Amino acid sequence: MNETVTSRNKQTSIYKEAVQESSGTLSPIKQNSLYTKRGLGNGGKTSILLRVPEPEHPEAPISGALASKTVATTDFRRFYNRGDLPIATIHGPAYNRIHWKIDVTQLDYHHYLPIFFEGIREK
């Protein structure tokens, strides 16, 4: 009989704690609980709906690395406009081709190769 009285007392104390918790006042035992207070939880919201404050990023210093740069006129453009290079551009309907005026095997690579590599910078 003593056991039934103590089990009833435990049940009523648990019930009283639940009533206090639902009314908004927490007992001293439940203050350090793992549960969140009413109205402060996520309530089944997905992570997309949660508002997370965005971290503040300091402004990046201006270095000019992304600014457009002007390309100086190259020797390739100067020689091509004068007609000094042994090539001609054939403009077709769907493509552009280069026509060599002399045989490629007879080309002086020590003279023309640096000019052509510098011409890669041209548009």
C-alpha positions in Angstrom: 0.0 0.0 0.0 2.9 2.3 0.7 4.2 1.7 -2.8 0.9 2.8 -4.4 0.8 6.0 -2.4 4.4 6.9 -3.4 3.7 6.1 -7.1 0.6 8.3 -7.0 2.6 11.1 -5.4 5.2 10.8 -8.2 2.5 10.9 -10.9 0.8 14.0 -9.3 4.2 15.8 -9.0 4.9 15.0 -12.7 1.5 16.3 -13.6 2.0 19.5 -11.6 5.4 20.1 -13.3 3.7 19.7 -16.7 0.9 22.1 -15.8 3.5 24.7 -14.6 5.5 24.2 -17.8 2.5 24.7 -20.0 1.4 27.8 -18.1 4.8 29.4 -18.8 6.3 29.2 -15.4 9.1 26.6 -15.1 9.9 24.8 -11.9 13.5 25.2 -10.7 14.2 21.6 -11.7 13.2 22.2 -15.4 14.9 25.5 -15.9 18.1 23.9 -17.2 16.1 21.5 -19.5 17.0 20.6 -23.0 13.6 21.7 -24.2 13.0 25.2 -25.7 10.3 27.5 -24.4 7.0 27.9 -26.0 7.2 30.1 -29.2 10.9 30.0 -29.5 11.3 26.7 -31.4 11.3 26.0 -35.1 7.9 24.5 -35.1 8.4 22.2 -38.0 9.9 24.8 -40.3 12.4 23.7 -42.8 15.8 25.1 -42.9 14.9 27.2 -46.0 12.3 29.1 -44.0 14.6 29.8 -41.0 16.1 33.3 -41.0 19.8 33.1 -40.5 21.6 36.4 -40.3 24.1 36.9 -43.0 27.7 37.4 -41.8 29.1 40.8 -42.3 31.9 40.8 -44.9 34.4 43.7 -44.8 34.8 45.5 -48.1 37.6 44.2 -50.2 40.4 46.7 -51.0 40.4 48.1 -54.5 43.3 46.5 -56.3 42.2 47.1 -59.9 42.8 43.4 -60.8 39.3 43.1 -62.5 39.4 46.5 -64.2 39.7 46.4 -68.0 43.2 47.1 -69.3 44.0 48.7 -72.6 46.4 46.7 -74.8 49.1 48.8 -76.5 49.4 48.6 -80.2 51.6 45.6 -81.0 54.1 45.1 -83.8 51.7 42.4 -85.2 49.0 45.0 -85.9 51.5 47.5 -87.4 53.0 44.8 -89.7 49.5 43.4 -90.6 48.1 46.8 -91.5 51.1 47.6 -93.7 50.9 44.2 -95.4 54.4 43.2 -94.3 53.3 39.8 -93.0 53.2 36.8 -95.4 49.5 36.0 -94.6 46.1 37.1 -95.8 42.8 36.6 -94.1 40.0 35.0 -96.2 36.6 36.0 -94.8 34.1 33.2 -95.5 30.4 33.0 -94.7 30.8 30.8 -91.7 34.5 31.0 -90.9 37.7 33.0 -91.3 40.9 31.4 -92.7 44.5 32.4 -93.1 46.1 32.1 -96.5 49.9 31.9 -96.5 51.5 33.9 -99.3 54.7 31.9 -99.2 55.3 28.2 -98.3 55.4 27.7 -94.5 58.6 25.7 -94.7 60.4 28.8 -96.2 59.2 31.0 -93.3 61.9 32.7 -91.2 60.8 31.6 -87.7 63.3 33.7 -85.9 61.8 36.9 -87.4 58.1 36.1 -87.6 57.4 33.8 -84.6 57.8 36.5 -81.9 55.6 38.8 -84.0 52.8 36.2 -84.2 53.0 35.4 -80.5 52.7 39.1 -79.7 49.7 39.2 -82.0 47.8 36.7 -79.8 47.0 39.7 -77.6 45.1 41.4 -80.4 41.3 41.0 -80.8 
